[in-house]
Every structure is written in structure tokens, then in C-alpha cells.
Amino acid sequence: MSTHDSDILDTGTGLQQLMGDRTLYQQILRRFRQRYQDAPAEARAAHAAGDQVVAARIAHTLKGAAGMIGARQVARLAHALESAGNDSLLSALEAALQALLVQIEVVLQQEDQNGLPEPYAASHMPTSMALVQHLASLLDIGDGAAVDLVEQSADALSHTLGAACYQALREQVLQFDYEAALALLPADALQA
């Protein structure tokens, strides 16, 4: 993978964000492809309608999701758009997102055929508590990638935290109340 390609999608960074969980990474790549392909157009429509709050929220969520999968270029542009939305940033983000979606397709096809290339292949799956600790770190910094992690890791988180705690946590995360969600996590997850 060239340096340019790794700026578009650095699978090593994306896997590291998920403690090497390749299956979860594939799921998140597929979800990202489905969920965010129209994000720049949605931000453009909100911006044109004068709704800067919605445009900034779209950019913020895209920034967190892109950061989680290792898409540095899209994350940087979404961050810039969140701060100061304008047509040139939207155009740059649209182009970067299209390149990212192509790269995601390449990575997913490669994974389907051969598995992720070394050194990206993980030697072990993360423990459930490591997943909770990673979620705690995302919530602590207000990273929108927490939403995808909570939705994609429902079984593991529900098993580790208990069904009632997981449901309460999920509700808080989906409302972007990361502070309340963080308060629901066990103390040992917060000390990592």
C-alpha cells in the first residue's frame, strides 16, 4: 500500500483502533460505506438551507467515523468542514470520500479473497474488557466513532456489561451524551 493510499485508508491504524478485531473492522468498513457515502451532499444541503448546526453535526460524525477506520484525509477535511463549512471544503471532502469508498471496496474485496495483508492481520482477538476500555477512551474524548463501536459490538458489550447496562449505554451514546454513557461504564474500564 503506498503512502498516498494509506492517507486515504490506513487499515493498520483502523485495526489498531479496534485492538486488531478484523471481523469488526470489516463490519465497520461496510457500515461506513453504506452510512456515510452521502454525508457531503447532506452537509451541503444543510449548509445551503442555512442550518449550520446540522452541517457541523454531519461533519463531526463523519470525522469520528473516518478516524476510527483510519481514513486520515477524510477525517481532516471533515474536521475543517466542521469548523468552517464552505463550498471548496465540501468539494474537497466529496472527492476524498469518493477515493475512500473506492479504497474501502478494494480492502473488502481483498479481505474476502485473502484476508488483510500483513502486517495488518491480527494475531489475536481483543478481550471484551479491552473493547470496553477502548469505548471508554472514545467517549472520554467525545469521538463520534463510539456510535459505530456501540452498534457493531452489541453482543460483546452486552455480554460484558450486562444487557440492561448496555441498553442504557447505547441510548446515551445514540443521543451523543458521551459523559452520561461514560458514567455507566465500570471503574476498571476507566482506569486503562
Backbone as a chain_set.jsonl record, in Angstrom:
{"seq": "MSTHDSDILDTGTGLQQLMGDRTLYQQILRRFRQRYQDAPAEARAAHAAGDQVVAARIAHTLKGAAGMIGARQVARLAHALESAGNDSLLSALEAALQALLVQIEVVLQQEDQNGLPEPYAASHMPTSMALVQHLASLLDIGDGAAVDLVEQSADALSHTLGAACYQALREQVLQFDYEAALALLPADALQA", "coords": {"N": [[0.859, -1.18, 0.0], [0.684, 2.144, -0.915], [2.04, 5.313, 0.286], [0.272, 7.361, -0.295], [-2.135, 5.915, -0.605], [-2.376, 4.96, 2.021], [-2.937, 7.28, 3.367], [-5.438, 7.757, 2.46], [-6.813, 5.414, 3.316], [-5.78, 3.876, 6.038], [-5.363, 0.846, 6.948], [-3.996, -0.428, 8.963], [-3.962, 1.41, 11.103], [-6.725, 1.618, 11.468], [-7.356, -1.02, 12.281], [-5.845, -1.108, 14.592], [-7.219, 0.721, 16.17], [-9.354, -0.82, 16.842], [-8.308, -2.793, 18.371], [-7.222, -4.874, 16.835], [-9.343, -6.416, 15.879], [-10.404, -7.968, 13.277], [-12.805, -8.855, 12.075], [-14.742, -7.128, 13.158], [-13.688, -4.741, 12.161], [-14.056, -5.09, 9.377], [-16.867, -5.119, 9.346], [-17.394, -2.53, 10.21], [-16.213, -1.061, 8.163], [-17.924, -1.761, 6.039], [-20.315, -0.73, 7.034], [-19.626, 1.971, 7.224], [-19.277, 2.586, 4.505], [-21.914, 2.293, 3.598], [-23.347, 4.07, 5.259], [-22.148, 6.648, 5.2], [-21.733, 7.531, 2.604], [-23.244, 9.528, 1.405], [-22.811, 11.722, 2.973], [-21.332, 14.235, 2.475], [-23.069, 15.467, 0.58], [-25.372, 15.694, 2.107], [-24.43, 17.439, 4.083], [-23.887, 19.631, 2.473], [-26.506, 20.285, 1.622], [-27.671, 20.974, 4.088], [-26.058, 23.145, 4.743], [-26.68, 24.875, 2.612], [-29.325, 25.34, 3.248], [-29.013, 26.929, 5.368], [-28.65, 25.806, 7.841], [-26.417, 25.529, 9.946], [-25.803, 24.12, 12.235], [-26.707, 21.482, 11.855], [-25.156, 20.836, 9.602], [-22.584, 20.995, 10.725], [-22.803, 18.949, 12.62], [-23.081, 16.677, 10.981], [-20.577, 16.72, 9.725], [-18.954, 16.392, 11.987], [-19.672, 13.814, 12.914], [-18.919, 12.299, 10.682], [-16.201, 12.828, 10.73], [-15.376, 11.5, 13.119], [-16.073, 8.83, 12.509], [-14.521, 8.37, 10.224], [-11.971, 8.713, 11.306], [-11.921, 6.517, 12.997], [-11.758, 4.312, 11.256], [-9.351, 4.717, 10.065], [-9.087, 6.619, 8.059], [-7.499, 9.122, 7.278], [-7.339, 11.46, 5.617], [-10.039, 12.083, 4.94], [-11.013, 12.43, 7.53], [-9.531, 14.694, 8.36], [-10.456, 16.645, 6.52], [-13.198, 16.634, 7.12], [-13.079, 17.565, 9.731], [-12.122, 20.167, 9.264], [-14.29, 21.126, 7.803], [-16.268, 21.004, 9.724], [-15.505, 23.067, 11.385], [-15.448, 25.342, 9.712], [-17.542, 25.557, 7.426], [-17.631, 25.507, 3.918], [-18.032, 25.893, 0.33], [-15.735, 25.069, -1.13], [-14.394, 23.401, 0.685], [-16.363, 21.456, 1.013], [-16.424, 20.381, -1.578], [-13.825, 19.333, -1.755], [-13.999, 17.451, 0.285], [-15.978, 15.755, -0.752], [-14.609, 14.669, -2.976], [-12.454, 13.382, -1.675], [-13.868, 11.561, -0.121], [-15.028, 9.953, -2.103], [-12.717, 8.743, -3.175], [-11.955, 7.357, -0.888], [-14.119, 5.566, -0.578], [-13.739, 3.951, -2.81], [-11.28, 2.819, -2.111], [-12.034, 1.451, 0.224], [-13.677, -0.479, -0.898], [-11.761, -1.943, -2.346], [-10.163, -2.935, -0.225], [-12.071, -4.492, 1.168], [-12.722, -6.399, -0.79], [-10.244, -7.608, -1.07], [-9.927, -8.643, 1.493], [-12.045, -10.458, 1.521], [-11.1, -12.27, -0.338], [-8.419, -12.976, 0.408], [-7.832, -12.319, 3.058], [-6.712, -9.727, 5.308], [-3.735, -8.006, 4.347], [-0.412, -8.7, 5.596], [1.294, -6.179, 7.472], [-1.138, -6.118, 8.75], [-2.822, -8.125, 9.599], [-4.291, -9.498, 12.442], [-3.044, -11.117, 15.372], [-4.486, -12.02, 17.459], [-7.732, -11.939, 19.01], [-9.418, -9.143, 20.484], [-9.89, -8.764, 24.031], [-12.991, -8.743, 25.819], [-13.066, -6.818, 27.835], [-11.043, -5.131, 26.986], [-12.247, -4.034, 24.768], [-14.309, -2.595, 25.994], [-12.736, -0.777, 27.4], [-11.578, 0.576, 25.262], [-13.865, 1.746, 24.182], [-14.479, 3.42, 26.337], [-12.339, 5.221, 26.148], [-12.919, 6.467, 23.701], [-15.384, 7.677, 24.309], [-14.555, 9.399, 26.311], [-13.048, 11.326, 24.964], [-14.946, 12.33, 23.346], [-15.415, 11.23, 20.814], [-17.048, 10.567, 17.826], [-16.903, 8.045, 16.755], [-17.567, 6.281, 18.678], [-20.256, 5.686, 18.476], [-20.493, 3.91, 16.264], [-18.929, 1.827, 17.272], [-20.398, 0.994, 19.531], [-22.756, 0.1, 18.3], [-21.81, -1.872, 16.511], [-20.571, -3.707, 18.15], [-22.425, -4.902, 19.776], [-23.166, -7.475, 20.857], [-20.814, -8.363, 22.245], [-20.4, -6.225, 24.042], [-22.83, -6.196, 25.445], [-22.711, -8.69, 26.665], [-20.453, -8.349, 28.307], [-21.054, -6.068, 29.883], [-23.619, -6.487, 30.737], [-27.035, -6.818, 29.878], [-28.947, -4.78, 30.534], [-27.349, -2.594, 31.327], [-25.904, -2.231, 28.965], [-27.984, -1.461, 27.182], [-28.828, 0.969, 28.338], [-26.453, 2.403, 28.086], [-26.175, 2.421, 25.29], [-28.404, 3.97, 24.543], [-27.654, 6.49, 25.599], [-25.301, 6.994, 24.127], [-26.285, 7.076, 21.486], [-27.704, 9.389, 21.675], [-25.708, 11.133, 21.761], [-24.731, 11.813, 24.247], [-22.127, 11.574, 25.682], [-20.824, 11.858, 28.099], [-22.694, 10.989, 30.031], [-22.926, 8.36, 29.158], [-20.335, 7.421, 29.593], [-20.279, 7.467, 32.351], [-21.718, 5.214, 32.955], [-20.069, 3.073, 32.593], [-17.962, 0.422, 33.958], [-15.678, 0.953, 36.699], [-13.082, -0.171, 36.346], [-12.737, -0.094, 33.615], [-12.326, 2.538, 33.119], [-9.876, 3.091, 34.134], [-7.925, 2.287, 32.429]], "CA": [[0.0, 0.0, 0.0], [1.519, 3.334, -0.998], [1.786, 6.337, 1.304], [-0.955, 8.05, -0.684], [-3.249, 5.049, -0.261], [-2.543, 4.866, 3.473], [-3.573, 8.514, 3.802], [-6.852, 7.566, 2.15], [-7.306, 4.405, 4.25], [-4.695, 3.166, 6.713], [-6.021, -0.274, 7.621], [-3.262, -0.716, 10.2], [-4.489, 2.307, 12.128], [-8.106, 1.217, 11.727], [-7.342, -2.246, 13.088], [-5.305, -0.777, 15.916], [-8.312, 1.374, 16.896], [-10.268, -1.87, 17.286], [-7.478, -3.821, 19.011], [-6.946, -5.976, 15.928], [-10.539, -7.205, 15.579], [-10.601, -7.882, 11.824], [-14.218, -9.017, 11.737], [-15.396, -5.863, 13.488], [-13.191, -3.731, 11.216], [-14.782, -5.304, 8.119], [-18.255, -4.684, 9.539], [-17.419, -1.067, 10.289], [-15.955, -0.56, 6.802], [-19.167, -1.916, 5.27], [-21.288, 0.229, 7.563], [-19.169, 3.299, 6.819], [-19.581, 2.712, 3.072], [-23.355, 2.457, 3.452], [-23.906, 5.165, 6.042], [-21.549, 7.961, 5.006], [-21.472, 7.865, 1.206], [-23.957, 10.753, 1.039], [-22.607, 12.746, 4.012], [-21.046, 15.583, 1.953], [-24.275, 16.03, -0.039], [-26.261, 16.078, 3.208], [-23.848, 18.643, 4.694], [-24.093, 20.719, 1.501], [-27.922, 20.66, 1.683], [-27.881, 21.679, 5.359], [-25.365, 24.438, 4.614], [-27.485, 25.705, 1.697], [-30.556, 25.703, 3.944], [-28.653, 27.811, 6.467], [-28.629, 25.064, 9.1], [-25.005, 25.243, 10.221], [-25.72, 23.136, 13.325], [-26.825, 20.152, 11.241], [-23.979, 20.646, 8.753], [-21.451, 20.718, 11.619], [-23.014, 17.629, 13.23], [-22.767, 15.693, 9.943], [-19.116, 16.726, 9.573], [-18.379, 15.845, 13.218], [-19.893, 12.368, 12.912], [-18.067, 11.753, 9.628], [-14.816, 12.919, 11.218], [-15.143, 10.42, 14.071], [-16.149, 7.528, 11.827], [-13.345, 8.272, 9.347], [-10.82, 8.493, 12.181], [-11.965, 5.164, 13.536], [-11.343, 3.316, 10.268], [-8.017, 5.032, 9.565], [-9.212, 7.464, 6.863], [-6.98, 10.407, 7.776], [-7.658, 12.587, 4.749], [-11.458, 12.421, 5.132], [-11.155, 12.948, 8.899], [-9.011, 16.08, 8.376], [-11.369, 17.527, 5.78], [-14.451, 16.739, 7.886], [-12.774, 18.447, 10.858], [-12.085, 21.533, 8.73], [-15.663, 21.487, 7.436], [-17.0, 21.205, 10.98], [-15.128, 24.383, 11.916], [-15.755, 26.433, 8.784], [-18.114, 24.965, 6.223], [-17.739, 26.293, 2.695], [-18.17, 25.048, -0.86], [-14.473, 24.437, -1.536], [-14.16, 22.282, 1.607], [-17.329, 20.409, 0.675], [-15.971, 19.744, -2.814], [-12.643, 18.537, -1.42], [-14.46, 16.311, 1.071], [-16.655, 14.828, -1.671], [-13.582, 13.961, -3.758], [-11.726, 12.492, -0.772], [-14.759, 10.475, 0.276], [-15.138, 9.034, -3.242], [-11.472, 7.963, -3.197], [-12.018, 6.46, 0.263], [-15.082, 4.5, -0.853], [-13.066, 3.038, -3.741], [-10.272, 2.086, -1.337], [-12.757, 0.518, 1.097], [-14.1, -1.605, -1.751], [-10.559, -2.741, -2.621], [-9.791, -3.632, 1.006], [-13.076, -5.519, 1.456], [-12.55, -7.477, -1.764], [-9.0, -8.302, -0.718], [-10.208, -9.413, 2.712], [-12.901, -11.584, 1.146], [-10.31, -13.236, -1.096], [-7.149, -13.416, 1.005], [-7.562, -11.797, 4.396], [-5.947, -8.48, 5.266], [-2.315, -8.272, 4.161], [0.494, -8.411, 6.702], [1.265, -6.518, 8.888], [-2.422, -5.738, 9.302], [-3.519, -9.269, 10.17], [-4.149, -9.543, 13.896], [-2.704, -12.444, 15.849], [-5.458, -12.439, 18.464], [-8.921, -11.107, 19.134], [-9.37, -8.375, 21.717], [-10.748, -9.217, 25.117], [-14.185, -7.907, 25.961], [-12.755, -5.641, 28.659], [-10.257, -4.208, 26.15], [-13.232, -3.344, 23.947], [-14.956, -1.624, 26.881], [-11.749, 0.27, 27.666], [-11.471, 1.385, 24.049], [-15.081, 2.556, 24.15], [-14.317, 4.466, 27.352], [-11.428, 6.254, 25.643], [-13.647, 7.225, 22.677], [-16.369, 8.514, 24.991], [-13.845, 10.417, 27.081], [-12.621, 12.424, 24.081], [-16.093, 12.779, 22.56], [-15.236, 10.768, 19.443], [-18.262, 10.014, 17.242], [-16.699, 6.628, 16.423], [-18.194, 5.493, 19.744], [-21.573, 5.239, 18.0], [-20.295, 2.694, 15.475], [-18.408, 0.767, 18.141], [-21.51, 0.503, 20.349], [-23.691, -0.639, 17.457], [-21.176, -3.033, 15.89], [-20.098, -4.639, 19.187], [-23.555, -5.077, 20.699], [-23.116, -8.749, 21.578], [-19.692, -8.393, 23.188], [-20.621, -5.237, 25.099], [-23.957, -6.651, 26.253], [-22.218, -9.808, 27.474], [-19.505, -7.848, 29.302], [-21.653, -5.066, 30.771], [-24.978, -6.864, 31.114], [-27.988, -6.302, 28.888], [-29.569, -3.521, 30.961], [-26.321, -1.554, 31.266], [-25.619, -1.976, 27.552], [-29.097, -0.706, 26.591], [-28.759, 2.34, 28.849], [-25.269, 2.992, 27.459], [-26.475, 2.628, 23.872], [-29.31, 5.119, 24.45], [-26.883, 7.715, 25.836], [-24.374, 7.197, 23.007], [-27.052, 7.478, 20.314], [-28.114, 10.777, 21.895], [-24.45, 11.865, 21.828], [-24.448, 12.21, 25.627], [-20.991, 10.707, 25.974], [-20.499, 11.946, 29.525], [-23.609, 10.088, 30.737], [-22.565, 6.994, 28.765], [-19.078, 7.102, 30.282], [-20.596, 7.233, 33.764], [-22.311, 3.888, 33.078], [-19.049, 2.032, 32.452], [-17.335, 0.015, 35.209], [-14.489, 1.729, 37.07], [-11.839, -0.723, 35.806], [-12.624, 0.321, 32.21], [-11.914, 3.945, 33.098], [-8.504, 3.188, 34.638], [-6.981, 1.742, 31.448]], "C": [[0.896, 1.231, 0.0], [1.164, 4.316, 0.103], [0.48, 7.07, 1.002], [-2.177, 7.223, -0.305], [-3.469, 4.975, 1.244], [-3.116, 6.158, 4.047], [-5.076, 8.443, 3.536], [-7.468, 6.582, 3.14], [-6.129, 3.616, 4.797], [-5.326, 2.042, 7.535], [-5.302, -0.655, 8.908], [-3.765, 0.13, 11.357], [-5.92, 1.924, 12.483], [-8.186, -0.029, 12.586], [-6.831, -1.973, 14.493], [-6.382, -0.113, 16.779], [-9.261, 0.339, 17.503], [-9.518, -3.047, 17.902], [-7.328, -5.065, 18.137], [-8.141, -6.828, 15.558], [-10.896, -7.037, 14.1], [-12.062, -7.977, 11.433], [-14.983, -7.727, 12.007], [-14.971, -4.766, 12.512], [-13.906, -3.87, 9.87], [-16.223, -4.808, 8.231], [-18.343, -3.164, 9.542], [-17.115, -0.453, 8.927], [-17.225, -0.644, 5.959], [-20.219, -0.904, 5.722], [-20.918, 1.657, 7.167], [-19.558, 3.552, 5.364], [-21.064, 2.996, 2.869], [-23.842, 3.771, 4.077], [-23.402, 6.551, 5.645], [-21.327, 8.359, 3.559], [-22.14, 9.173, 0.781], [-23.728, 11.899, 2.031], [-22.254, 14.125, 3.449], [-22.267, 16.24, 1.312], [-25.267, 16.482, 1.034], [-25.755, 17.348, 3.898], [-24.054, 19.851, 3.777], [-25.547, 21.214, 1.555], [-28.223, 21.425, 2.969], [-27.263, 23.069, 5.304], [-26.181, 25.393, 3.734], [-28.773, 26.174, 2.352], [-30.282, 26.628, 5.137], [-28.613, 27.128, 7.821], [-27.201, 24.609, 9.401], [-24.838, 24.208, 11.329], [-25.775, 21.723, 12.758], [-25.597, 19.86, 10.372], [-22.758, 20.299, 9.604], [-21.584, 19.347, 12.267], [-22.676, 16.518, 12.237], [-21.25, 15.586, 9.787], [-18.45, 16.098, 10.793], [-18.506, 14.318, 13.252], [-19.022, 11.695, 11.864], [-16.606, 11.763, 10.065], [-14.504, 11.767, 12.164], [-15.132, 9.057, 13.417], [-14.93, 7.324, 10.925], [-12.086, 8.022, 10.175], [-10.768, 7.072, 12.706], [-11.478, 4.122, 12.545], [-9.952, 3.589, 9.702], [-8.022, 5.858, 8.291], [-8.806, 8.891, 7.231], [-7.397, 11.597, 6.93], [-9.111, 13.028, 4.93], [-11.675, 12.996, 6.525], [-10.671, 14.39, 8.991], [-9.968, 17.042, 7.689], [-12.695, 17.702, 6.515], [-14.253, 17.656, 9.092], [-12.761, 19.908, 10.399], [-13.49, 22.018, 8.383], [-16.499, 21.764, 8.677], [-16.745, 22.6, 11.528], [-15.578, 25.531, 11.026], [-16.266, 25.867, 7.476], [-18.142, 25.934, 5.06], [-17.715, 25.352, 1.495], [-16.869, 24.372, -1.26], [-14.123, 23.267, -0.616], [-15.107, 21.127, 1.313], [-16.904, 19.668, -0.582], [-14.766, 18.854, -2.559], [-13.037, 17.286, -0.635], [-15.162, 15.291, 0.183], [-15.644, 14.013, -2.468], [-12.817, 12.963, -2.883], [-12.581, 11.306, -0.357], [-14.937, 9.476, -0.865], [-13.896, 8.157, -3.346], [-11.466, 6.946, -2.052], [-12.965, 5.293, -0.006], [-14.51, 3.479, -1.837], [-12.052, 2.186, -2.982], [-10.921, 1.084, -0.38], [-13.178, -0.704, 0.3], [-12.914, -2.52, -2.056], [-10.176, -3.57, -1.397], [-10.78, -4.754, 1.318], [-12.969, -6.684, 0.477], [-11.306, -8.296, -1.445], [-9.215, -9.175, 0.514], [-11.055, -10.633, 2.378], [-12.093, -12.675, 0.449], [-9.155, -13.824, -0.291], [-6.971, -13.101, 2.471], [-6.761, -10.522, 4.264], [-4.47, -8.798, 5.126], [-1.528, -8.019, 5.443], [1.0, -6.995, 6.491], [-0.08, -6.251, 9.544], [-3.166, -6.896, 9.955], [-3.245, -9.331, 11.665], [-3.862, -10.973, 14.349], [-3.681, -12.931, 16.904], [-6.629, -11.481, 18.489], [-8.849, -10.334, 20.447], [-10.265, -8.987, 22.794], [-11.938, -8.274, 25.216], [-13.887, -6.667, 26.79], [-11.906, -4.643, 27.869], [-11.198, -3.403, 25.254], [-13.946, -2.265, 24.767], [-14.0, -0.465, 27.177], [-11.564, 1.172, 26.451], [-12.695, 2.29, 23.907], [-14.981, 3.708, 25.148], [-13.418, 5.583, 26.84], [-12.107, 7.097, 24.561], [-14.662, 8.166, 23.307], [-15.694, 9.674, 25.715], [-13.415, 11.597, 26.213], [-13.75, 12.917, 23.176], [-16.023, 12.372, 21.1], [-16.514, 10.09, 18.948], [-18.131, 8.558, 16.822], [-17.293, 5.722, 17.499], [-19.544, 4.945, 19.304], [-21.426, 3.933, 17.225], [-19.823, 1.543, 16.347], [-19.532, 0.158, 18.977], [-22.473, -0.345, 19.504], [-23.08, -1.923, 16.898], [-20.75, -4.092, 16.907], [-21.187, -4.942, 20.207], [-23.449, -6.356, 21.51], [-22.022, -8.766, 22.633], [-19.915, -7.423, 24.343], [-21.774, -5.657, 26.014], [-23.539, -7.788, 27.177], [-21.324, -9.307, 28.613], [-20.16, -6.948, 30.338], [-22.987, -5.511, 31.372], [-25.946, -6.157, 30.183], [-28.572, -4.944, 29.283], [-28.573, -2.358, 30.875], [-26.012, -1.201, 29.818], [-26.722, -1.128, 26.921], [-29.077, 0.757, 27.046], [-27.586, 3.085, 28.206], [-25.553, 3.346, 26.0], [-27.379, 3.848, 23.691], [-28.559, 6.437, 24.619], [-25.962, 8.027, 24.658], [-25.131, 7.677, 21.768], [-27.61, 8.888, 20.435], [-26.903, 11.699, 22.01], [-24.181, 12.442, 23.216], [-23.335, 11.296, 26.143], [-20.605, 10.731, 27.444], [-21.393, 11.004, 30.339], [-23.289, 8.631, 30.407], [-21.309, 6.546, 29.497], [-19.328, 6.767, 31.746], [-21.193, 5.845, 33.998], [-21.277, 2.759, 33.034], [-18.422, 1.681, 33.789], [-16.026, 0.758, 35.441], [-13.207, 1.166, 36.458], [-11.67, -0.396, 34.325], [-12.083, 1.738, 32.126], [-10.466, 4.115, 33.541], [-7.484, 2.694, 33.64], [-6.087, 2.828, 30.903]], "O": [[1.785, 1.341, 0.844], [0.136, 4.185, 0.767], [-0.311, 7.363, 1.9], [-3.142, 7.751, 0.247], [-4.61, 4.932, 1.703], [-3.725, 6.132, 5.116], [-5.879, 8.996, 4.288], [-8.508, 6.862, 3.736], [-5.55, 2.785, 4.097], [-5.763, 2.253, 8.666], [-5.929, -1.151, 9.843], [-3.97, -0.373, 12.462], [-6.289, 1.904, 13.658], [-8.989, -0.096, 13.517], [-7.327, -2.542, 15.466], [-6.448, -0.357, 17.984], [-9.887, 0.581, 18.535], [-10.034, -4.164, 17.949], [-7.309, -6.185, 18.647], [-7.959, -7.891, 14.963], [-11.593, -6.097, 13.719], [-12.512, -7.251, 10.547], [-15.779, -7.287, 11.178], [-15.795, -3.957, 12.086], [-14.318, -2.868, 9.286], [-16.734, -4.156, 7.32], [-19.254, -2.583, 8.951], [-17.697, 0.572, 8.57], [-17.561, 0.301, 5.245], [-20.918, -0.304, 4.905], [-21.787, 2.456, 6.818], [-20.103, 4.605, 5.034], [-21.428, 3.847, 2.058], [-24.65, 4.487, 3.485], [-24.144, 7.528, 5.742], [-20.78, 9.431, 3.302], [-21.643, 9.853, -0.117], [-24.385, 12.936, 1.936], [-22.825, 15.115, 3.905], [-22.481, 17.441, 1.481], [-25.919, 17.517, 0.893], [-26.542, 18.225, 4.255], [-24.355, 20.95, 4.241], [-25.793, 22.421, 1.537], [-28.951, 22.416, 2.942], [-27.859, 24.046, 5.758], [-26.351, 26.566, 4.067], [-29.265, 27.264, 2.06], [-31.208, 27.056, 5.826], [-28.549, 27.802, 8.849], [-26.829, 23.464, 9.146], [-23.837, 23.493, 11.36], [-24.978, 20.866, 13.141], [-25.062, 18.752, 10.408], [-21.985, 19.41, 9.246], [-20.584, 18.652, 12.446], [-22.053, 15.524, 12.61], [-20.706, 14.483, 9.726], [-17.483, 15.349, 10.65], [-17.548, 13.619, 13.583], [-18.447, 10.637, 12.121], [-15.864, 10.817, 9.799], [-13.465, 11.121, 12.023], [-14.285, 8.22, 13.727], [-14.373, 6.227, 10.871], [-11.235, 7.219, 9.793], [-9.691, 6.491, 12.842], [-10.847, 3.143, 12.944], [-9.427, 2.778, 8.939], [-7.065, 5.807, 7.518], [-9.654, 9.751, 7.466], [-7.771, 12.638, 7.471], [-9.382, 14.222, 5.06], [-12.439, 13.948, 6.689], [-11.321, 15.223, 9.624], [-10.257, 18.121, 8.207], [-13.255, 18.798, 6.531], [-15.144, 18.432, 9.44], [-13.32, 20.779, 11.066], [-13.84, 23.171, 8.634], [-17.343, 22.66, 8.676], [-17.647, 23.241, 12.067], [-16.033, 26.565, 11.514], [-15.504, 25.714, 6.522], [-18.623, 27.059, 5.197], [-17.417, 24.165, 1.629], [-16.885, 23.219, -1.689], [-13.61, 22.249, -1.082], [-14.71, 19.963, 1.356], [-17.016, 18.443, -0.642], [-14.69, 17.744, -3.086], [-12.49, 16.205, -0.852], [-14.962, 14.087, 0.348], [-15.802, 12.801, -2.619], [-12.562, 11.834, -3.301], [-12.09, 10.182, -0.252], [-14.992, 8.271, -0.62], [-14.008, 6.954, -3.581], [-11.025, 5.81, -2.228], [-12.639, 4.149, 0.31], [-14.766, 2.282, -1.712], [-11.975, 0.974, -3.186], [-10.403, -0.018, -0.198], [-13.049, -1.835, 0.77], [-13.054, -3.742, -2.027], [-9.898, -4.763, -1.513], [-10.368, -5.851, 1.694], [-13.112, -7.84, 0.877], [-11.317, -9.524, -1.538], [-8.741, -10.31, 0.57], [-10.809, -11.723, 2.895], [-12.367, -13.863, 0.622], [-8.938, -15.036, -0.308], [-6.018, -13.588, 3.08], [-6.186, -10.261, 3.208], [-3.991, -9.762, 5.722], [-1.937, -7.213, 6.277], [1.131, -6.618, 5.327], [-0.16, -6.164, 10.769], [-4.051, -6.671, 10.78], [-2.098, -9.229, 12.098], [-4.382, -11.928, 13.772], [-3.711, -14.121, 17.217], [-6.521, -10.34, 18.037], [-8.277, -10.824, 21.421], [-11.264, -9.64, 22.495], [-11.883, -7.138, 24.745], [-14.392, -5.585, 26.493], [-12.037, -3.434, 28.064], [-10.964, -2.219, 25.011], [-14.159, -1.153, 24.284], [-14.414, 0.694, 27.2], [-11.41, 2.385, 26.589], [-12.569, 3.462, 23.552], [-15.354, 4.839, 24.837], [-13.697, 6.76, 27.069], [-11.899, 8.309, 24.503], [-14.789, 9.317, 22.892], [-16.207, 10.793, 25.726], [-13.416, 12.739, 26.673], [-13.548, 13.803, 22.345], [-16.518, 13.093, 20.234], [-17.006, 9.152, 19.575], [-19.137, 7.9, 16.558], [-17.499, 4.531, 17.264], [-19.934, 3.854, 19.719], [-22.139, 2.964, 17.488], [-20.27, 0.409, 16.178], [-19.608, -1.063, 19.116], [-22.944, -1.389, 19.956], [-23.756, -2.949, 16.821], [-20.586, -5.258, 16.548], [-20.895, -5.208, 21.373], [-23.623, -6.329, 22.729], [-22.266, -9.139, 23.78], [-19.65, -7.76, 25.496], [-21.692, -5.487, 27.231], [-23.96, -7.845, 28.332], [-21.425, -9.783, 29.743], [-19.863, -7.044, 31.529], [-23.427, -4.977, 32.39], [-25.7, -5.029, 29.755], [-28.676, -4.051, 28.441], [-28.917, -1.272, 30.407], [-25.873, -0.027, 29.474], [-26.429, -0.174, 26.201], [-29.283, 1.668, 26.244], [-27.712, 4.25, 27.829], [-25.212, 4.435, 25.537], [-27.154, 4.664, 22.797], [-28.796, 7.39, 23.877], [-25.851, 9.179, 24.238], [-24.671, 8.585, 21.075], [-27.951, 9.515, 19.432], [-27.038, 12.884, 22.312], [-23.482, 13.447, 23.347], [-23.571, 10.378, 26.929], [-20.112, 9.737, 27.976], [-20.911, 10.304, 31.229], [-23.373, 7.765, 31.278], [-21.235, 5.412, 29.969], [-18.672, 5.894, 32.314], [-21.176, 5.351, 35.125], [-21.579, 1.622, 33.397], [-18.348, 2.533, 34.675], [-15.346, 1.145, 34.49], [-12.324, 1.937, 36.084], [-10.545, -0.422, 33.826], [-11.439, 2.092, 31.139], [-9.885, 5.182, 33.342], [-6.291, 2.672, 33.945], [-5.228, 2.558, 30.064]]}, "num_chains": 1, "name": "protein.A"}
